[in-house]
Amino acid sequence: MAKIDDFAPFPVKDQLPGVEYCVSSSPNWPEGIVQGFQHYIVMLGTTVIIPSILVPLMGGGDVQKAEVINTVLFVSGINTLLQSLFGSRLPVVIGASYAYVIPALYITFSYRFTYYLHPHVRFEETMRAIQGALIIASISHMVMGFFGLWRILVRFLTPLSAAPLVILTGVGLVVLAFPQLARCVEIGLPALIILIILSQYLPHLFKCKRSICEQFAVLFTVAIVWAYAEILTAAGAYNKRPDSTQLSCRTDRSGLISASPWVRIPYPLQWGRPSFHASDAFAMIAASYVAIVETTGSLIAASRFGSATHIPPSVLSRGIGWQGIGVLLNGLFGTATGATALVENTGLLGLTKVGSRRVVQISAGFMIFFSIFGKFGAVLASIPLPIFAALYCVLFAYVASAGLGLLQFCNLNSFRTKFILGFSIFIGLSVAQYFTEYLFISGRGPVHTRTSAVSVLHHHFMFVCVLSVMIRLSWTQFNVIMQVIFSSAATVGIMAAFLLDCTHSYGHASVRRDSGRHWWEKFRVYYTDTRTEEFYALPYNLNRFFPSF
């Protein structure tokens, strides 16, 4: 017979239960080292994909691609350490961001680089221009964080408006998941099936409290499917297949092992002195704001998976400021892209139930080590990308589920809540999909204004024209900025959710409780909740020097 308690709703949890290691706790060193190596493996996919897209278009070959990948790894290791020690103090990996790809492509295809006939010279000149744009973008990034501007904005976030942000942060990069897996189904699909079986079914089948398969499912999956891909390659299964299939499926087509040096330490300004152009900088600044939004979603998810309390606005702003320093390092070293909190590594926290800060710091050590000893790192970086895509199908879903978990603080029986939640998620996905498809089909974004400033002054776009004249922003750069912003599902979704949550039925008595604002009010100020200092306090008693942060 059912008990009365069986029909009671599940209680609301400020901290996620069932986590093996929270932010401030650590596994033993052997387990921590293996877990850190697993984080390193997961972040390799993004680290390899972005330079593989940009470097050939910039004029670089396999040698330049290998050097850029090692540079991205080196800077990512430094940025991850800075973020975990002095930034948000959450177990997030700071790596290459897809938000900066569109501005980097805009700079790469700039008309002024067509005069350089030698590919290597064109690569260096393009890289210097991207470096200059990143350095300028990092300044605005640091201003948003260290001067507390982002803190002012996120103080108005509620569980209702944060839920679409985290959900879309997880599903916004869905194009990197199954579509990339489908490029080589014979290795991508087995990887997805094996990962699900190892992480979800075997632990319950053997009924063990802490299953090795669950903790290290990613490593086992990559090892098994990579060996399987090596066998298919050696057996000649792809010898007569199209070049695109061979590039996705074969394990010997990356060109990284032969092109990587044995030992090389990346250093600032290794490509030469950065060049600065205002037109390049504005597009990069827009990308940095998109990266701020996506990092905010990852940090909120990481705080849940690390069984920490909700991240206070001051700590979130502090983390964004240190990410700005990371973008500055990206610009100085020349990585061709900026920095963000990687969604896949945040999802790995949920998969393994290990949210330890030390594990992520160990992974940063692996990044720095393999970036210096390039041959060893190149072996792992040559893992076929469909295997990484299979991992993303699960890891991205975990981050999206963290956003769904925030809805426990909201009143889901309210039609206001239903409208804001459903509309913001739908409009975020649909607008980003429209802008992305339009770019791929026509080669330019849907915003392609060509009207002169004089004629626009007589129309209802006068404020845009005046702004562009004031900052000397041409319509081409304005179009790129719009493309960057509206190609991000998380950015579009949070703009819609934030605006609706702050204005819809404003002043109504039930709004505060329906949106869950009362659950997060105690975390708006750093010292209000006694648990906050346990998770977010700076080391070496540095909080007394930065009381506002």
C-alpha positions as CSV (number, residue, x, y, z in Angstrom):
1,M,0.0,0.0,0.0
2,A,1.4,3.4,-0.9
3,K,2.4,5.7,1.9
4,I,1.4,9.4,2.1
5,D,5.1,10.4,1.6
6,D,5.1,8.6,-1.8
7,F,2.8,11.3,-3.2
8,A,4.8,14.3,-1.7
9,P,6.8,16.4,-4.2
10,F,10.5,16.1,-4.2
11,P,12.2,18.7,-2.0
12,V,14.1,21.6,-3.5
13,K,17.9,21.2,-3.2
14,D,20.3,24.2,-3.1
15,Q,23.2,21.7,-3.7
16,L,23.0,18.7,-6.0
17,P,23.0,15.5,-4.0
18,G,24.8,12.3,-5.0
19,V,28.1,14.0,-6.0
20,E,31.2,11.9,-5.1
21,Y,33.5,14.9,-4.7
22,C,32.4,18.5,-4.4
23,V,34.3,21.6,-5.4
24,S,36.3,21.8,-2.3
25,S,37.0,18.1,-1.8
26,S,39.5,16.0,-3.7
27,P,40.0,12.3,-4.7
28,N,43.2,10.5,-3.9
29,W,46.1,11.4,-6.2
30,P,46.1,8.3,-8.5
31,E,42.4,8.7,-9.1
32,G,42.7,12.5,-9.5
33,I,45.5,12.1,-12.1
34,V,43.4,9.7,-14.2
35,Q,40.3,12.0,-13.8
36,G,42.4,15.0,-14.9
37,F,43.7,13.1,-17.9
38,Q,40.1,12.3,-18.8
39,H,39.3,16.1,-18.8
40,Y,42.3,16.6,-21.0
41,I,41.1,14.1,-23.5
42,V,37.6,15.6,-23.6
43,M,38.9,19.2,-24.3
44,L,41.1,18.0,-27.2
45,G,38.1,17.9,-29.6
46,T,37.5,21.6,-29.5
47,T,41.3,22.3,-29.4
48,V,41.8,20.5,-32.6
49,I,38.7,21.5,-34.5
50,I,39.0,25.3,-34.3
51,P,42.7,25.5,-35.6
52,S,41.9,22.9,-38.2
53,I,39.2,25.2,-39.6
54,L,41.1,28.5,-39.3
55,V,44.7,27.8,-40.0
56,P,44.3,26.4,-43.6
57,L,42.2,29.3,-44.5
58,M,44.8,31.7,-43.1
59,G,47.4,30.2,-45.4
60,G,49.1,27.8,-42.9
61,G,50.0,24.2,-43.4
62,D,50.3,21.2,-41.1
63,V,53.3,22.7,-39.3
64,Q,51.4,25.9,-38.5
65,K,48.3,24.0,-37.5
66,A,50.3,21.8,-35.1
67,E,52.0,24.9,-33.6
68,V,48.7,26.7,-33.1
69,I,47.1,23.6,-31.5
70,N,50.0,23.4,-29.1
71,T,49.7,27.1,-28.3
72,V,46.0,26.7,-27.6
73,L,46.8,23.8,-25.2
74,F,49.5,25.8,-23.5
75,V,47.3,28.9,-23.0
76,S,44.3,26.8,-22.0
77,G,46.3,25.2,-19.3
78,I,47.4,28.6,-17.9
79,N,43.9,30.0,-18.1
80,T,42.4,27.0,-16.4
81,L,44.8,27.3,-13.5
82,L,44.1,31.0,-13.2
83,Q,40.3,30.5,-13.3
84,S,40.4,27.7,-10.6
85,L,42.8,29.6,-8.4
86,F,41.8,33.2,-8.6
87,G,38.6,33.4,-10.8
88,S,35.3,31.6,-10.1
89,R,37.2,28.8,-8.2
90,L,34.8,26.3,-10.0
91,P,36.1,23.2,-11.7
92,V,35.8,24.5,-15.3
93,V,38.3,24.1,-18.2
94,I,39.0,27.3,-20.1
95,G,39.7,26.5,-23.7
96,A,39.1,27.7,-27.3
97,S,35.8,29.3,-28.0
98,Y,33.6,28.9,-31.1
99,A,32.2,32.3,-30.6
100,Y,35.4,33.8,-32.0
101,V,35.4,31.7,-35.2
102,I,33.1,34.1,-37.2
103,P,35.2,37.2,-36.4
104,A,38.4,35.3,-37.2
105,L,37.0,34.2,-40.5
106,Y,35.9,37.8,-41.3
107,I,39.5,38.9,-40.6
108,T,40.9,36.0,-42.6
109,F,38.9,36.8,-45.7
110,S,39.6,40.6,-45.4
111,Y,40.6,42.1,-48.7
112,R,43.9,43.5,-47.4
113,F,45.4,40.1,-47.1
114,T,44.9,39.1,-50.7
115,Y,48.1,41.1,-51.6
116,Y,50.2,38.5,-49.8
117,L,51.0,35.8,-52.3
118,H,53.2,33.6,-50.1
119,P,50.9,31.4,-47.9
120,H,53.2,31.6,-44.8
121,V,53.4,35.4,-45.0
122,R,49.7,35.6,-45.3
123,F,49.2,33.3,-42.3
124,E,51.5,35.4,-40.1
125,E,49.9,38.7,-41.2
126,T,46.4,37.3,-40.6
127,M,47.4,35.9,-37.2
128,R,48.8,39.3,-36.2
129,A,45.5,41.0,-37.1
130,I,43.5,38.4,-35.1
131,Q,45.9,38.9,-32.1
132,G,45.4,42.6,-32.2
133,A,41.6,42.2,-32.2
134,L,41.7,39.7,-29.3
135,I,43.9,42.1,-27.2
136,I,41.4,44.9,-27.7
137,A,38.5,42.6,-27.0
138,S,40.1,41.4,-23.8
139,I,40.1,44.9,-22.4
140,S,36.3,45.2,-22.7
141,H,36.1,41.7,-21.3
142,M,38.1,42.6,-18.2
143,V,36.1,45.8,-17.8
144,M,32.8,43.8,-17.7
145,G,34.2,41.5,-15.0
146,F,36.6,43.5,-12.8
147,F,34.6,46.7,-12.8
148,G,31.4,44.8,-11.7
149,L,29.3,45.6,-14.8
150,W,28.5,41.9,-15.3
151,R,27.7,41.5,-11.6
152,I,25.1,44.3,-11.9
153,L,23.4,42.4,-14.7
154,V,23.4,38.9,-13.2
155,R,22.0,40.1,-9.9
156,F,18.7,40.3,-11.8
157,L,18.9,36.6,-12.9
158,T,16.4,34.3,-11.5
159,P,16.1,30.5,-11.8
160,L,13.5,31.1,-14.5
161,S,15.7,33.3,-16.7
162,A,18.9,31.3,-16.0
163,A,17.3,27.9,-17.0
164,P,17.1,28.8,-20.7
165,L,20.6,30.1,-20.6
166,V,22.1,26.9,-19.2
167,I,19.9,24.7,-21.4
168,L,20.9,26.6,-24.6
169,T,24.5,26.6,-23.5
170,G,24.3,22.8,-23.6
171,V,22.3,22.3,-26.8
172,G,23.6,25.4,-28.6
173,L,26.5,23.5,-30.1
174,V,24.4,20.6,-31.2
175,V,25.9,20.9,-34.7
176,L,29.2,19.5,-33.2
177,A,27.5,16.4,-31.8
178,F,25.5,14.0,-34.0
179,P,26.1,15.8,-37.4
180,Q,29.8,15.3,-36.8
181,L,29.2,11.8,-35.6
182,A,27.4,11.0,-38.8
183,R,30.4,11.8,-40.9
184,C,31.8,8.4,-39.9
185,V,28.9,6.4,-38.4
186,E,30.9,3.2,-38.2
187,I,33.1,4.6,-35.4
188,G,30.9,7.4,-34.1
189,L,27.8,5.3,-33.4
190,P,29.7,2.5,-31.6
191,A,31.4,5.2,-29.4
192,L,28.0,6.6,-28.4
193,I,26.6,3.2,-27.6
194,I,29.6,2.1,-25.6
195,L,29.7,5.3,-23.6
196,I,26.0,5.0,-22.6
197,I,26.4,1.4,-21.7
198,L,29.5,2.0,-19.6
199,S,28.3,5.1,-17.8
200,Q,24.6,4.3,-17.3
201,Y,23.9,0.6,-17.4
202,L,27.0,-1.3,-16.1
203,P,27.1,0.5,-12.7
204,H,23.4,-0.5,-12.1
205,L,24.0,-4.0,-13.5
206,F,26.8,-4.7,-11.1
207,K,25.2,-2.7,-8.3
208,C,28.4,-1.3,-7.0
209,K,28.6,2.0,-5.1
210,R,31.4,3.6,-7.2
211,S,31.9,1.9,-10.5
212,I,35.1,2.2,-12.3
213,C,33.2,2.1,-15.6
214,E,31.1,5.1,-14.5
215,Q,34.1,7.1,-13.3
216,F,36.3,6.4,-16.4
217,A,33.7,5.7,-19.1
218,V,35.2,8.4,-21.4
219,L,38.7,6.9,-21.2
220,F,37.4,3.3,-21.8
221,T,35.2,4.5,-24.7
222,V,38.0,6.4,-26.4
223,A,40.5,3.6,-26.0
224,I,38.1,0.9,-27.4
225,V,36.8,2.8,-30.4
226,W,40.2,4.4,-31.2
227,A,41.7,0.9,-31.4
228,Y,38.8,-0.2,-33.5
229,A,39.4,2.7,-35.8
230,E,43.1,1.8,-36.1
231,I,42.1,-1.7,-37.1
232,L,39.7,-0.4,-39.8
233,T,42.4,2.0,-41.1
234,A,45.1,-0.7,-41.2
235,A,42.8,-3.2,-42.9
236,G,42.1,-0.7,-45.7
237,A,38.4,-0.2,-45.1
238,Y,38.6,3.4,-46.2
239,N,41.1,3.1,-49.1
240,K,38.5,3.6,-51.9
241,R,36.2,6.0,-50.0
242,P,35.8,9.7,-50.7
243,D,38.4,12.1,-49.3
244,S,35.9,13.6,-46.8
245,T,35.2,10.2,-45.4
246,Q,38.8,9.3,-45.1
247,L,39.6,12.6,-43.4
248,S,36.9,11.8,-40.8
249,C,37.4,8.1,-40.3
250,R,41.1,7.3,-40.8
251,T,43.5,7.7,-37.9
252,D,46.5,8.7,-40.1
253,R,45.1,11.8,-42.0
254,S,45.4,14.5,-39.4
255,G,49.0,15.3,-40.3
256,L,49.8,16.4,-36.7
257,I,52.2,13.7,-35.7
258,S,54.8,14.3,-38.4
259,A,54.3,18.1,-38.3
260,S,54.6,18.5,-34.5
261,P,58.0,19.2,-33.0
262,W,59.4,17.0,-30.2
263,V,59.9,19.9,-27.8
264,R,58.7,23.5,-28.3
265,I,57.6,26.0,-25.7
266,P,55.0,28.5,-27.0
267,Y,55.9,32.1,-26.2
268,P,54.2,35.5,-26.5
269,L,54.3,37.3,-29.9
270,Q,55.7,34.2,-31.5
271,W,54.1,35.2,-34.8
272,G,55.3,38.8,-34.7
273,R,54.0,42.1,-33.4
274,P,50.2,42.3,-33.4
275,S,48.4,44.7,-35.8
276,F,45.4,46.7,-34.7
277,H,42.5,47.6,-36.8
278,A,39.3,49.1,-35.5
279,S,37.1,47.2,-37.9
280,D,38.5,43.8,-36.7
281,A,38.2,44.8,-33.0
282,F,34.4,45.5,-33.0
283,A,33.6,42.0,-34.3
284,M,35.9,40.5,-31.6
285,I,34.3,42.5,-28.9
286,A,30.9,41.2,-29.9
287,A,32.3,37.7,-29.8
288,S,33.7,38.3,-26.3
289,Y,30.2,39.3,-25.0
290,V,28.9,36.0,-26.5
291,A,31.7,34.1,-24.7
292,I,30.7,35.9,-21.5
293,V,27.1,34.7,-21.8
294,E,28.1,31.1,-22.6
295,T,30.7,31.0,-19.8
296,T,28.0,32.2,-17.4
297,G,25.8,29.2,-18.3
298,S,28.7,26.8,-17.9
299,L,29.7,28.3,-14.5
300,I,26.1,27.9,-13.2
301,A,26.0,24.3,-14.4
302,A,29.5,23.6,-12.9
303,S,28.3,25.0,-9.5
304,R,25.5,22.5,-9.6
305,F,27.6,19.5,-10.7
306,G,30.2,20.4,-8.1
307,S,27.5,20.4,-5.4
308,A,28.3,24.0,-4.5
309,T,25.8,26.7,-3.7
310,H,24.6,29.1,-6.4
311,I,27.4,31.2,-7.6
312,P,27.2,34.8,-6.2
313,P,27.1,37.6,-8.7
314,S,30.4,39.0,-7.4
315,V,32.2,35.7,-7.9
316,L,30.7,35.3,-11.3
317,S,31.9,38.7,-12.3
318,R,35.3,37.9,-10.9
319,G,35.5,34.8,-13.0
320,I,34.5,36.8,-16.1
321,G,37.3,39.2,-15.3
322,W,39.9,36.5,-15.2
323,Q,38.5,35.0,-18.4
324,G,39.3,38.4,-19.9
325,I,42.9,38.0,-18.8
326,G,42.7,34.6,-20.6
327,V,41.6,36.3,-23.8
328,L,44.5,38.7,-23.4
329,L,46.9,35.7,-23.2
330,N,45.2,34.2,-26.2
331,G,45.9,37.4,-28.1
332,L,49.5,37.7,-26.9
333,F,50.4,34.0,-27.7
334,G,48.4,33.8,-30.9
335,T,45.8,31.1,-30.7
336,A,43.5,32.5,-33.4
337,T,40.6,32.3,-31.0
338,G,39.5,33.5,-27.6
339,A,38.7,31.7,-24.4
340,T,35.6,30.4,-22.8
341,A,34.5,27.7,-20.2
342,L,34.2,24.5,-22.3
343,V,30.7,23.0,-22.2
344,E,32.0,19.4,-22.7
345,N,34.2,19.5,-19.6
346,T,31.3,20.9,-17.6
347,G,29.2,18.0,-18.8
348,L,32.0,15.6,-17.7
349,L,31.5,16.8,-14.1
350,G,27.9,15.5,-14.3
351,L,28.9,12.2,-16.0
352,T,31.6,11.3,-13.5
353,K,30.0,12.9,-10.4
354,V,33.4,14.3,-9.6
355,G,33.3,18.1,-9.3
356,S,36.7,18.5,-7.6
357,R,38.7,21.7,-8.3
358,R,42.0,19.7,-8.0
359,V,41.0,17.4,-10.8
360,V,40.7,20.3,-13.2
361,Q,44.0,21.7,-12.1
362,I,45.6,18.4,-12.8
363,S,44.1,18.5,-16.3
364,A,45.7,21.9,-16.7
365,G,49.1,20.3,-16.0
366,F,48.4,17.7,-18.7
367,M,47.6,20.6,-21.2
368,I,50.8,22.4,-20.5
369,F,52.9,19.2,-20.6
370,F,51.6,17.9,-23.9
371,S,51.8,21.4,-25.5
372,I,55.5,21.5,-24.8
373,F,56.2,17.9,-25.8
374,G,54.3,18.1,-29.1
375,K,54.9,14.6,-30.5
376,F,53.2,13.0,-27.5
377,G,50.3,15.4,-27.6
378,A,49.9,15.0,-31.4
379,V,49.3,11.2,-31.0
380,L,46.2,12.0,-28.8
381,A,45.1,14.9,-30.9
382,S,44.9,12.6,-34.0
383,I,41.9,10.8,-32.5
384,P,39.1,10.9,-35.1
385,L,36.7,13.7,-34.5
386,P,33.5,11.5,-34.7
387,I,34.7,9.9,-31.5
388,F,34.7,13.3,-29.8
389,A,31.3,14.0,-31.4
390,A,29.9,10.9,-29.7
391,L,31.2,12.1,-26.4
392,Y,29.5,15.5,-27.0
393,C,26.1,13.8,-27.5
394,V,26.2,12.8,-23.8
395,L,28.2,15.6,-22.3
396,F,26.2,18.5,-23.9
397,A,23.1,16.8,-22.7
398,Y,24.3,16.8,-19.1
399,V,24.8,20.6,-19.2
400,A,21.3,21.0,-20.6
401,S,19.9,18.9,-17.8
402,A,21.5,21.2,-15.3
403,G,19.4,24.0,-16.7
404,L,16.3,21.8,-16.4
405,G,17.2,21.2,-12.8
406,L,16.9,24.9,-12.1
407,L,13.2,24.7,-12.8
408,Q,12.7,23.0,-9.4
409,F,12.9,26.6,-8.0
410,C,10.1,27.9,-10.3
411,N,6.3,27.5,-10.3
412,L,5.8,25.4,-13.4
413,N,2.0,25.7,-13.0
414,S,2.2,29.4,-13.9
415,F,1.3,30.3,-17.5
416,R,3.8,33.2,-17.2
417,T,6.5,30.7,-16.4
418,K,5.5,28.4,-19.2
419,F,5.5,31.2,-21.8
420,I,8.9,32.7,-20.8
421,L,10.6,29.3,-20.6
422,G,9.1,27.9,-23.8
423,F,9.5,31.1,-25.9
424,S,13.1,31.8,-24.9
425,I,14.2,28.3,-25.6
426,F,12.4,28.1,-28.9
427,I,13.4,31.6,-30.1
428,G,17.0,31.0,-29.1
429,L,17.3,27.8,-31.1
430,S,15.3,29.0,-34.1
431,V,17.0,32.4,-34.5
432,A,20.5,30.8,-34.1
433,Q,19.6,28.1,-36.6
434,Y,18.3,30.7,-39.1
435,F,21.5,32.8,-38.9
436,T,23.8,29.8,-39.2
437,E,22.0,28.3,-42.1
438,Y,21.8,31.6,-43.9
439,L,25.5,32.0,-43.6
440,F,26.3,28.6,-44.9
441,I,23.9,28.9,-47.9
442,S,24.6,32.4,-49.1
443,G,28.1,33.0,-47.7
444,R,26.9,36.0,-45.6
445,G,24.5,36.7,-42.8
446,P,20.8,37.7,-43.1
447,V,21.8,41.2,-41.9
448,H,23.5,42.7,-44.9
449,T,22.7,46.4,-44.8
450,R,24.1,48.3,-47.8
451,T,22.2,51.6,-47.4
452,S,24.3,54.7,-47.1
453,A,24.3,56.6,-43.9
454,V,22.7,59.6,-45.5
455,S,19.6,57.7,-46.7
456,V,19.3,55.7,-43.5
457,L,19.0,58.9,-41.5
458,H,15.6,59.4,-43.0
459,H,14.3,56.1,-41.9
460,H,13.5,54.4,-38.6
461,F,17.1,53.0,-38.3
462,M,18.5,56.4,-37.5
463,F,19.8,55.4,-34.1
464,V,21.9,52.6,-35.6
465,C,23.3,55.0,-38.2
466,V,24.2,57.6,-35.7
467,L,25.9,55.0,-33.5
468,S,27.9,53.7,-36.5
469,V,29.0,57.2,-37.4
470,M,30.1,58.0,-33.8
471,I,32.3,54.9,-33.6
472,R,33.2,54.9,-37.3
473,L,31.6,51.5,-37.7
474,S,30.9,50.5,-41.3
475,W,27.9,48.6,-42.2
476,T,30.0,45.5,-43.0
477,Q,31.3,45.3,-39.5
478,F,27.8,45.9,-38.2
479,N,26.6,43.0,-40.2
480,V,29.3,40.8,-38.8
481,I,28.5,41.8,-35.2
482,M,24.9,40.9,-35.7
483,Q,25.9,37.6,-37.2
484,V,28.1,36.8,-34.2
485,I,25.5,37.7,-31.6
486,F,22.5,36.0,-33.2
487,S,24.3,32.8,-34.1
488,S,24.6,32.0,-30.4
489,A,21.5,30.2,-29.2
490,A,22.4,31.0,-25.5
491,T,22.8,34.7,-26.2
492,V,19.5,35.0,-28.0
493,G,17.8,32.9,-25.4
494,I,19.0,34.8,-22.4
495,M,18.2,38.1,-24.0
496,A,14.6,37.0,-24.5
497,A,14.3,35.3,-21.1
498,F,15.9,38.2,-19.2
499,L,13.8,40.9,-20.9
500,L,10.5,39.0,-20.4
501,D,11.3,38.0,-16.8
502,C,12.0,41.6,-15.9
503,T,9.0,43.2,-17.6
504,H,6.2,40.6,-17.9
505,S,3.6,41.2,-15.2
506,Y,6.1,43.4,-13.4
507,G,5.0,44.3,-9.9
508,H,2.5,41.4,-9.6
509,A,2.6,39.8,-6.2
510,S,3.2,36.2,-7.5
511,V,6.0,37.0,-9.9
512,R,8.8,36.9,-7.3
513,R,7.9,33.4,-6.2
514,D,6.9,32.0,-9.6
515,S,10.3,32.9,-11.0
516,G,12.2,31.4,-8.0
517,R,13.8,34.8,-7.2
518,H,13.4,34.2,-3.4
519,W,15.5,31.0,-3.6
520,W,18.6,32.9,-4.9
521,E,18.3,36.2,-2.9
522,K,20.5,34.9,-0.1
523,F,23.3,34.4,-2.6
524,R,23.2,37.9,-4.1
525,V,25.6,39.1,-1.5
526,Y,28.8,37.2,-0.9
527,Y,28.8,36.8,2.9
528,T,25.0,36.2,3.4
529,D,25.3,32.4,3.2
530,T,27.9,30.8,5.3
531,R,28.6,28.1,2.7
532,T,29.7,30.5,0.1
533,E,33.2,31.1,1.5
534,E,33.8,27.3,1.6
535,F,33.4,27.1,-2.2
536,Y,34.4,30.5,-3.6
537,A,36.9,32.1,-1.2
538,L,40.2,33.1,-2.8
539,P,43.4,31.3,-1.6
540,Y,46.0,32.9,0.6
541,N,43.4,35.0,2.3
542,L,43.2,37.3,-0.8
543,N,39.5,38.1,-0.1
544,R,40.5,40.8,2.3
545,F,42.3,42.6,-0.5
546,F,39.3,42.3,-2.9
547,P,36.2,42.6,-0.7
548,S,33.9,43.5,-3.6
549,F,35.0,40.4,-5.6
